[in-house]
């Protein structure tokens, strides 16, 4: 069977046996694909320095021999190597969080060109932007929307009133999507881990912004941690399992500080309103 060429971004690489590798990438044509690369562990030509996490590649593959079989990856050409991500641990960690989210919220061979565009955008941003810790949050908000799990961050899940102050995640809610926060009026006791209104408004603003405008959105690192904590808890409820990269990223982000940017930025005040 003849080779098929397509473009994809590598999400995960794992050894398979003594000489092969299992490669998982998000493909612009096919969606998430897992393929076996024969001899890739010992390859000094076909796959040398190519099958690496976050590399954007032109991939040459053959379809599986049976409906339940693996694809066969025969060759690859580098489009963008992603070296900067693998040289700097904080960037690598942020990109790992993005890759894990993509692996968990997409299905095998369920193509969505918007997911591929979002993934490439987020990895490029983590590679080149100075305040790259924002992009796992932005990516997760947009990915949840594409997956059909858009959270409503503007109203209380229990009473339906607009949020005007701190709120907490409601783990008791079962249905995906919709309102996920509980206002202080509806809490049976004192809040344990409330999000500030600034964090809620920042996440809501990011949710409804275009990818191009998100580069200009900045907020204190405290708001990023709070918003990411919320999405992590929400994702745990949806997936019924944990995301492995997030706890490490959270510790790093909590100690990093907000940093600064020289580019023009959209600023939010303490009430979450655009300045």
C-alpha positions as CSV (number, residue, x, y, z in Angstrom):
1,X,0.0,0.0,0.0
2,X,1.4,3.4,-1.0
3,X,2.5,6.0,1.6
4,X,0.2,8.8,2.7
5,X,1.6,12.2,3.7
6,X,0.1,14.5,6.3
7,X,1.1,17.1,8.8
8,X,1.0,16.6,12.6
9,X,2.3,17.7,16.0
10,X,3.9,15.0,18.1
11,X,2.3,14.5,21.5
12,X,3.9,11.4,22.9
13,X,6.7,9.0,22.2
14,X,7.2,5.6,23.9
15,X,9.6,2.7,23.3
16,X,8.0,-0.5,22.0
17,X,10.1,-3.6,22.2
18,X,13.8,-3.4,21.6
19,X,13.9,-1.3,18.5
20,X,10.6,0.3,17.7
21,X,8.7,3.3,19.0
22,X,5.0,4.1,19.4
23,X,4.3,7.7,18.3
24,X,1.1,9.6,19.0
25,X,0.5,12.8,17.2
26,X,-2.4,15.1,16.4
27,X,-2.9,15.0,12.6
28,X,-4.4,17.9,10.6
29,X,-6.3,15.3,8.5
30,X,-6.9,12.4,10.8
31,X,-7.1,13.7,14.3
32,X,-5.2,11.9,17.1
33,X,-3.2,9.0,15.6
34,X,-1.0,6.3,17.2
35,X,1.5,4.6,14.9
36,X,4.4,2.2,15.3
37,X,7.7,3.4,13.9
38,X,9.7,0.2,13.1
39,X,13.4,0.4,14.0
40,X,13.0,4.0,15.3
41,X,15.0,3.4,18.5
42,X,18.1,2.5,16.3
43,X,17.4,4.8,13.4
44,X,20.2,7.1,12.4
45,X,18.6,8.5,9.3
46,X,14.8,8.2,9.0
47,X,13.9,9.4,12.5
48,X,17.0,10.9,13.9
49,X,16.0,14.0,16.1
50,X,12.5,13.9,14.6
51,X,10.3,11.8,16.8
52,X,10.4,14.2,19.8
53,X,7.6,15.7,21.8
54,X,6.2,18.9,20.4
55,X,7.9,18.6,17.0
56,X,5.7,19.6,14.1
57,X,6.3,17.2,11.3
58,X,5.4,16.1,7.8
59,X,4.6,12.4,8.4
60,X,4.6,9.5,5.9
61,X,2.5,6.6,7.0
62,X,0.6,3.5,5.9
63,X,-2.8,2.6,7.2
64,X,-3.2,-0.5,9.5
65,X,-3.7,-3.9,8.0
66,X,-6.8,-4.5,10.1
67,X,-9.5,-2.1,11.6
68,X,-8.1,-2.6,15.1
69,X,-4.4,-2.4,14.1
70,X,-1.8,0.4,14.4
71,X,-0.8,2.8,11.7
72,X,2.8,2.3,10.4
73,X,5.0,5.4,10.4
74,X,7.6,5.1,7.7
75,X,9.3,8.5,7.6
76,X,9.1,12.1,8.8
77,X,10.3,15.5,7.8
78,X,10.8,18.4,10.4
79,X,8.6,21.4,9.9
80,X,9.3,22.9,13.4
81,X,11.6,21.1,15.7
82,X,10.4,22.5,19.1
83,X,14.0,22.5,20.5
84,X,13.4,25.5,22.7
85,X,10.7,23.6,24.6
86,X,13.0,20.7,25.3
87,X,15.9,23.0,26.4
88,X,13.9,24.9,29.0
89,X,12.2,22.9,31.7
90,X,9.4,25.4,32.5
91,X,8.4,25.7,28.8
92,X,8.6,21.9,28.5
93,X,6.3,21.5,31.5
94,X,3.8,24.0,30.1
95,X,3.8,22.3,26.7
96,X,3.5,18.9,28.4
97,X,0.3,20.1,30.1
98,X,-1.1,21.2,26.7
99,X,-0.1,17.8,25.1
100,X,-1.7,15.9,28.0
101,X,-5.0,17.9,27.7
102,X,-5.0,17.2,23.9
103,X,-4.5,13.4,24.5
104,X,-7.2,13.2,27.1
105,X,-9.9,15.4,25.5
106,X,-9.6,14.0,21.9
107,X,-10.4,10.6,20.5
108,X,-8.5,8.4,18.1
109,X,-9.1,9.3,14.4
110,X,-11.7,11.9,15.3
111,X,-10.4,14.8,13.2
112,X,-11.1,18.5,14.0
113,X,-9.0,21.0,12.1
114,X,-9.8,23.6,14.8
115,X,-8.1,21.4,17.4
116,X,-5.0,21.1,15.2
117,X,-5.0,24.9,14.7
118,X,-5.4,25.5,18.5
119,X,-2.7,23.0,19.4
120,X,-0.1,24.5,17.0
121,X,-1.0,28.0,18.2
122,X,-0.5,27.1,21.9
123,X,2.8,25.3,21.3
124,X,4.1,28.2,19.3
125,X,3.1,30.6,22.0
126,X,4.7,28.6,24.8
127,X,7.9,28.4,22.6
128,X,8.1,32.1,21.8
129,X,6.2,34.2,24.4
130,X,7.8,35.5,27.5
131,X,4.8,34.9,29.8
132,X,4.1,31.5,28.5
133,X,2.4,30.2,31.6
134,X,-0.8,31.8,30.4
135,X,-1.2,29.4,27.5
136,X,-2.1,26.1,29.3
137,X,-5.1,28.1,30.7
138,X,-6.0,29.6,27.3
139,X,-5.6,26.3,25.5
140,X,-7.8,24.4,28.1
141,X,-10.6,27.0,27.9
142,X,-10.7,26.8,24.1
143,X,-10.3,23.0,24.0
144,X,-13.2,22.5,26.4
145,X,-15.3,24.6,24.1
146,X,-14.4,22.5,21.1
147,X,-15.1,19.3,23.0
148,X,-18.5,20.5,24.0
149,X,-17.8,21.1,27.7
150,X,-17.8,24.9,27.8
151,X,-18.1,26.0,31.5
152,X,-20.4,29.0,32.2
153,X,-18.3,31.2,34.5
154,X,-20.8,34.1,34.8
155,X,-23.6,32.7,37.0
156,X,-24.0,30.6,40.1
157,X,-24.9,26.9,39.4
158,X,-27.4,26.7,42.2
159,X,-29.3,30.0,42.2
160,X,-28.6,31.2,38.7
161,X,-27.7,34.7,39.8
162,X,-24.8,36.6,38.1
163,X,-21.6,36.3,40.0
164,X,-20.6,39.5,41.7
165,X,-18.0,38.2,44.2
166,X,-15.7,35.3,45.0
167,X,-17.1,31.8,44.1
168,X,-16.2,28.1,44.5
169,X,-16.2,25.2,42.1
170,X,-19.3,23.0,42.7
171,X,-18.1,19.3,42.6
172,X,-21.6,18.1,43.1
173,X,-22.7,19.0,39.6
174,X,-22.8,16.1,37.3
175,X,-23.7,17.3,33.8
176,X,-20.9,18.5,31.5
177,X,-20.9,22.2,30.5
178,X,-23.1,24.8,32.0
179,X,-22.5,26.7,35.2
180,X,-19.8,25.2,37.5
181,X,-19.4,27.8,40.2
182,X,-21.3,28.5,43.4
183,X,-21.7,32.0,44.8
184,X,-21.1,32.8,48.5
185,X,-24.9,33.1,49.1
186,X,-25.4,29.4,48.2
187,X,-22.4,28.0,50.1
188,X,-23.4,26.0,53.3
189,X,-20.3,27.1,55.1
190,X,-17.2,29.3,54.7
191,X,-15.5,28.9,51.3
192,X,-12.5,26.6,51.3
193,X,-10.8,27.6,48.0
194,X,-12.7,30.6,46.5
195,X,-11.8,32.2,43.2
196,X,-11.6,35.9,43.3
197,X,-13.9,37.9,41.0
198,X,-10.8,39.1,39.1
199,X,-9.8,35.5,38.4
200,X,-13.4,34.6,37.2
201,X,-13.6,37.6,35.0
202,X,-10.1,37.0,33.5
203,X,-11.0,33.4,32.6
204,X,-14.3,34.5,31.2
205,X,-12.7,37.2,29.1
206,X,-10.2,34.7,27.8
207,X,-13.0,32.3,27.0
208,X,-14.6,34.7,24.6
209,X,-11.5,36.2,23.0
210,X,-10.0,35.3,19.7
211,X,-6.6,33.5,19.7
212,X,-4.9,36.6,18.3
213,X,-6.2,38.8,21.1
214,X,-5.2,36.4,23.8
215,X,-1.5,37.3,23.4
216,X,-2.4,40.7,24.8
217,X,-4.3,39.4,27.9
218,X,-2.3,39.4,31.1
219,X,-3.3,39.0,34.7
220,X,-1.5,38.3,38.0
221,X,0.0,34.9,38.5
222,X,-2.4,34.4,41.4
223,X,-5.3,34.7,39.0
224,X,-3.7,32.2,36.6
225,X,-3.2,29.7,39.4
226,X,-6.8,30.1,40.6
227,X,-8.3,29.8,37.1
228,X,-6.1,26.7,36.4
229,X,-7.1,25.1,39.7
230,X,-10.7,25.6,38.7
231,X,-10.2,24.0,35.2
232,X,-8.2,21.2,36.8
233,X,-11.0,20.3,39.2
234,X,-13.5,20.6,36.4
235,X,-11.4,18.3,34.1
236,X,-11.0,15.8,36.9
237,X,-14.8,15.5,37.1
238,X,-15.2,15.2,33.4
239,X,-12.3,12.6,32.9
240,X,-12.8,10.8,36.3
241,X,-9.0,10.8,36.6
242,X,-6.1,13.3,37.3
243,X,-3.9,15.2,34.9
244,X,-0.3,14.3,35.7
245,X,1.5,17.4,34.5
246,X,-0.7,20.0,36.3
247,X,0.5,19.5,39.9
248,X,4.1,20.1,38.9
249,X,3.2,23.1,36.7
250,X,1.2,24.6,39.5
251,X,4.1,24.5,41.9
252,X,6.3,26.1,39.3
253,X,3.7,28.8,38.5
254,X,3.0,29.6,42.1
255,X,6.6,30.4,42.7
256,X,7.2,32.2,39.4
257,X,5.3,35.5,39.9
258,X,3.5,37.4,37.2
259,X,6.6,38.5,35.3
260,X,6.3,41.4,32.8
261,X,5.8,42.0,29.1
262,X,6.9,44.9,27.0
263,X,4.2,44.4,24.4
264,X,0.8,46.2,24.5
265,X,-1.4,44.2,26.9
266,X,-5.0,44.1,28.0
267,X,-5.0,44.7,31.7
268,X,-7.7,43.7,34.2
269,X,-8.4,45.6,37.4
270,X,-9.1,43.9,40.8
271,X,-12.8,43.6,39.8
272,X,-11.9,41.8,36.6
273,X,-12.8,44.7,34.3
274,X,-10.8,45.6,31.2
275,X,-8.7,48.8,31.8
